[in-house]
Amino acid sequence: MSNRLTKLSAWLTKENIEAALITSPDNIFYLTGFRSEPHERLLALVAFQEKEPFIICPAMEKADARNSGWEYEIIGYQDTDQPWDFMEQRIKARIPDIQQGAIEKNHLNVQRYEELITRFPGIILQDAEPILNELRMLKTAEEMASIRKACELADFAVEVGVSEIAEGKTELDLIATIEYEVKKKGVSGMSFDTMVLTGVNAASPHGTPGISRIKKGDFVLFDLGVIYEGYCSDITRTVAFGDISSEQQKIYETVLSAQEAAVNAVKPGVLAKDLDRIARTHIQNAGYGEFFPHRLGHGLGISIHEYPSITATNPLNMAAGMVFTIEPGIYVPDVAGVRIEDDVFVTENGVEVLTKYPKSLQIV
């Protein structure tokens, strides 16, 4: 049994929970090495204190599950089967009268929850996500090798995008070139939908790229990431196309200073909320506090957004092994939108910045 799965089983024993039903593809990948996107079909890992775990998945993915290195039972079902029948049978064969279970409360949908409590009447369900978050929060050397490579490829993607900036090109033009070039590098997928926003569109933190054309005096904002060996990167850079106004430049320099101050403060023992406060206070003092509407950052790894959240209310102590983003922004409607984002790794003594594309103001 993998070390990760052993730790989950140890938690089940400690909490007197007889079995855990894990349905999140990211958590299943973390615990088993099997990566699947089942869409509407049921994919699940069932783990126990000491009994043998099993995976249930569509029959067409059974060979993939075995090839991932999973050594235990794999139940493959056809689209005409009722997979919950198999699930119920295997669980009851191991624990005939199960009383205590664990689920991912943020992931299990209502339909599946109702199926579960109907088949196991009276079962008391606890949340497995806190222990899974805790396990995934601290990265191993093997995980870091994948994340560093993902960040290297993200730097390359931004470099491609900046080199393609030209008057009259659309946001989607740049995205097409970026994704084409990273695919040529062997990247199978992006961490999320690539974002390129220009001009007033950049003032929408989660804007939707379209056919807006780049023109002189615009900022062009790139927010993107790639997946490498199952691990994500996430970078944001904002560059200027042609001369910009003094206010646009002030906004840029304010974001840059806030971002660098927060990055430089990262080390074990610093509180997440203090990192947010450092960046937010800097932006507030420059007069743009109301235009920084989101958290400072988020955990990063198998999921593009994972634990912890770097917010003004999170008292979590930073610890060596954590990976998260630092991404302050200022978004002034009809004036400018600027965000600068790095992925950082907490070391024993401080911080390693994983994304290395230059942050000083570029005018192209």
Beta strands, then each sheet from edge to edge (+ up, - down):
strand 1: 19-22
strand 2: 44-48
strand 3: 54-58
strand 4: 73-77
strand 5: 100-103
strand 6: 124-127
strand 7: 189-190
strand 8: 195-198
strand 9: 218-224
strand 10: 226-228
strand 11: 231-232
strand 12: 235-241
strand 13: 297-299
strand 14: 306-310
strand 15: 323-326
strand 16: 329-332
strand 17: 336-339
strand 18: 342-346
strand 19: 351-353
sheet 1: 4+ 3+ 2- 1+ 5+ 6+
sheet 2: 7+ 10- 11+
sheet 3: 8+ 9- 12+
sheet 4: 13+ 14-
sheet 5: 15+ 18- 19+
sheet 6: 16+ 17-
end
